[in-house]
Amino acid sequence: MFMFDIETLATRSDAVILSLAVIHFNPDEKPSPERLREDCFFIKFDVEDQIRRLGRRVDPSTVDWWKKQCENVKRKSVYPTPIDARFEDGHRELDQWVRWKNDSDAWVWARGNMDQVVFQDIENQVGVDEIFPHYRWRDVRTAVDFLYGTDTGYITVDYPGFSKDLHITKHNPVDDCVLDVMMLIYGRKDEG
């Protein structure tokens, strides 16, 4: 299975993609959070190229929202770096990584459907083949709510020494993927 997360500069299908993380995991192996981080693909995309060459969307309200996030998250996804990839180059790297995992029939989990819609929109725009076919995508929020009887898409993780507050920074795509995998595998229904 794969857990997928992107960070964007808008909330529409033609949004600029800032960064992407994908974790490959096998729930039967009961991976640790450290193992999940080790088995993660991360890439940061060239924002200016997406705006100028591809005409991708930037929403001022989303930019304002990013300004309120912590510096760690902004360094991970927002601030430009010399190694930010054009979408096609990052897509090619991700495709090779997914093929290397040799799990092409695996489900691809994401939080809701926006990440799938944005990712497949830009794949279509630049004319590359889908890495993850549309029928392989699953919503982790629905799974968590169904499995644990919640209605928020979140659940307590029952793993020794793991604390969402200590080990996860929201809107860091790697951390978001780790948390979602941990909830799927180690979720605990709180009584009360």
C-alpha positions as CSV (number, residue, x, y, z in Angstrom):
1,M,0.0,0.0,0.0
2,F,0.9,3.6,-0.4
3,M,0.0,6.7,1.7
4,F,0.0,9.9,-0.4
5,D,0.0,13.6,0.6
6,I,0.6,16.8,-1.2
7,E,0.8,20.4,-0.1
8,T,-0.6,23.0,-2.4
9,L,-1.1,26.8,-2.9
10,A,-4.9,26.5,-3.7
11,T,-7.8,24.2,-3.1
12,R,-8.8,23.6,-6.7
13,S,-7.8,21.0,-9.2
14,D,-5.4,23.3,-11.0
15,A,-3.5,24.2,-7.8
16,V,0.3,24.6,-7.6
17,I,1.8,21.6,-5.9
18,L,4.4,22.6,-3.3
19,S,5.6,19.2,-2.2
20,L,4.7,15.6,-2.2
21,A,5.3,12.6,0.1
22,V,4.5,9.0,-0.5
23,I,5.1,6.1,2.0
24,H,5.1,2.5,0.9
25,F,3.9,0.2,3.7
26,N,2.6,-3.3,4.5
27,P,0.2,-3.2,7.4
28,D,0.9,-6.9,8.2
29,E,4.5,-6.0,9.0
30,K,3.4,-3.5,11.7
31,P,6.0,-0.8,10.8
32,S,7.3,1.7,13.3
33,P,7.0,5.4,12.7
34,E,10.8,5.4,12.1
35,R,10.5,2.7,9.5
36,L,7.7,4.6,7.7
37,R,9.9,7.7,7.5
38,E,12.8,5.6,6.1
39,D,10.5,4.2,3.4
40,C,9.2,7.6,2.3
41,F,9.6,9.3,-1.1
42,F,9.6,13.1,-0.7
43,I,10.0,15.8,-3.4
44,K,9.6,19.6,-3.5
45,F,8.4,21.1,-6.7
46,D,9.4,24.3,-8.5
47,V,6.5,26.7,-7.8
48,E,7.6,29.4,-10.3
49,D,7.8,26.9,-13.2
50,Q,4.2,25.7,-12.4
51,I,2.9,29.3,-12.3
52,R,4.8,30.6,-15.4
53,R,4.9,27.6,-17.7
54,L,1.8,25.7,-16.6
55,G,-0.5,28.5,-15.4
56,R,-1.3,26.6,-12.2
57,R,-3.4,28.4,-9.6
58,V,-2.3,30.3,-6.4
59,D,-5.1,31.4,-4.1
60,P,-4.2,34.5,-2.0
61,S,-6.2,33.0,0.9
62,T,-4.1,29.8,0.8
63,V,-0.9,31.9,0.7
64,D,-2.2,33.8,3.8
65,W,-2.9,30.5,5.5
66,W,0.7,29.2,4.8
67,K,2.0,32.4,6.4
68,K,0.5,31.4,9.7
69,Q,2.2,27.9,9.7
70,C,5.3,27.1,11.7
71,E,8.8,27.8,10.2
72,N,9.6,24.1,10.1
73,V,6.6,23.4,7.8
74,K,7.3,26.4,5.6
75,R,11.0,25.3,5.2
76,K,9.8,21.8,4.2
77,S,7.2,22.8,1.6
78,V,7.0,26.5,0.9
79,Y,10.4,28.2,0.8
80,P,12.2,27.6,-2.6
81,T,15.4,25.6,-2.7
82,P,18.0,25.1,-5.5
83,I,16.9,21.5,-5.9
84,D,13.1,22.1,-6.4
85,A,12.0,19.8,-9.3
86,R,10.0,20.6,-12.4
87,F,6.8,18.5,-12.1
88,E,7.7,16.2,-15.0
89,D,11.1,15.4,-13.4
90,G,9.7,14.8,-9.9
91,H,6.9,12.7,-11.5
92,R,9.5,10.5,-13.3
93,E,11.4,10.0,-10.0
94,L,8.2,9.1,-8.2
95,D,7.2,6.7,-11.0
96,Q,10.6,4.9,-10.8
97,W,10.4,4.7,-7.0
98,V,6.8,3.2,-7.2
99,R,8.0,0.7,-9.8
100,W,11.0,-0.2,-7.6
101,K,8.5,-1.0,-4.8
102,N,6.9,-3.6,-7.2
103,D,3.5,-3.1,-5.7
104,S,1.6,-1.6,-8.7
105,D,-1.8,-3.1,-7.7
106,A,-1.6,-1.5,-4.2
107,W,-4.2,0.9,-2.9
108,V,-3.2,4.5,-2.6
109,W,-4.5,6.2,0.5
110,A,-5.0,9.9,0.8
111,R,-6.8,12.2,3.2
112,G,-10.0,13.0,1.2
113,N,-9.9,13.3,-2.6
114,M,-8.3,16.7,-3.2
115,D,-4.7,15.3,-3.5
116,Q,-5.8,12.8,-6.1
117,V,-7.7,15.4,-8.1
118,V,-4.9,17.9,-8.1
119,F,-2.2,15.3,-8.8
120,Q,-4.1,13.7,-11.7
121,D,-5.0,17.2,-13.1
122,I,-1.4,18.1,-13.5
123,E,-0.5,14.7,-14.8
124,N,-3.1,15.2,-17.5
125,Q,-2.0,18.8,-18.1
126,V,1.6,17.9,-18.8
127,G,0.7,14.6,-20.7
128,V,2.3,12.0,-18.5
129,D,0.7,8.6,-17.6
130,E,-1.0,8.3,-14.3
131,I,1.3,6.7,-11.7
132,F,-1.7,5.6,-9.6
133,P,-4.8,4.7,-11.6
134,H,-8.0,6.4,-10.4
135,Y,-9.6,3.2,-9.2
136,R,-6.7,2.4,-6.7
137,W,-7.3,5.5,-4.6
138,R,-8.9,5.3,-1.1
139,D,-9.8,7.9,1.5
140,V,-8.1,7.4,4.9
141,R,-10.6,9.6,6.8
142,T,-13.5,7.3,5.8
143,A,-11.5,4.2,6.7
144,V,-10.6,5.6,10.1
145,D,-14.2,6.7,10.8
146,F,-15.5,3.3,9.7
147,L,-13.0,1.2,11.5
148,Y,-13.1,3.1,14.8
149,G,-16.6,4.6,14.9
150,T,-15.4,8.2,14.8
151,D,-16.6,11.1,12.7
152,T,-13.5,13.3,12.5
153,G,-11.1,11.2,10.5
154,Y,-8.7,11.0,13.4
155,I,-8.1,8.4,16.1
156,T,-5.7,7.9,19.0
157,V,-2.6,5.9,17.9
158,D,-1.8,3.1,20.2
159,Y,2.0,2.6,19.6
160,P,4.6,2.6,22.4
161,G,6.2,6.0,22.8
162,F,4.3,7.6,19.9
163,S,2.6,10.9,20.5
164,K,0.9,12.9,17.7
165,D,1.8,16.1,19.6
166,L,5.5,15.2,19.9
167,H,6.2,13.3,16.7
168,I,4.0,14.9,14.1
169,T,4.0,18.4,12.6
170,K,0.8,19.0,10.7
171,H,1.1,20.0,7.0
172,N,4.6,18.5,6.7
173,P,3.6,15.9,4.0
174,V,5.9,13.2,5.4
175,D,4.5,13.6,8.9
176,D,0.9,13.7,7.6
177,C,1.6,10.4,5.8
178,V,3.2,8.8,8.9
179,L,0.2,9.8,11.1
180,D,-2.3,8.4,8.6
181,V,-0.6,5.1,8.3
182,M,-0.2,4.9,12.1
183,M,-4.0,5.6,12.6
184,L,-4.9,2.9,10.0
185,I,-2.7,0.3,11.7
186,Y,-2.5,1.2,15.3
187,G,-5.8,3.1,15.9
188,R,-7.5,2.8,19.2
189,K,-11.1,3.6,19.9
190,D,-11.3,5.7,23.0
191,E,-14.0,4.7,25.3
192,G,-16.3,7.4,26.6
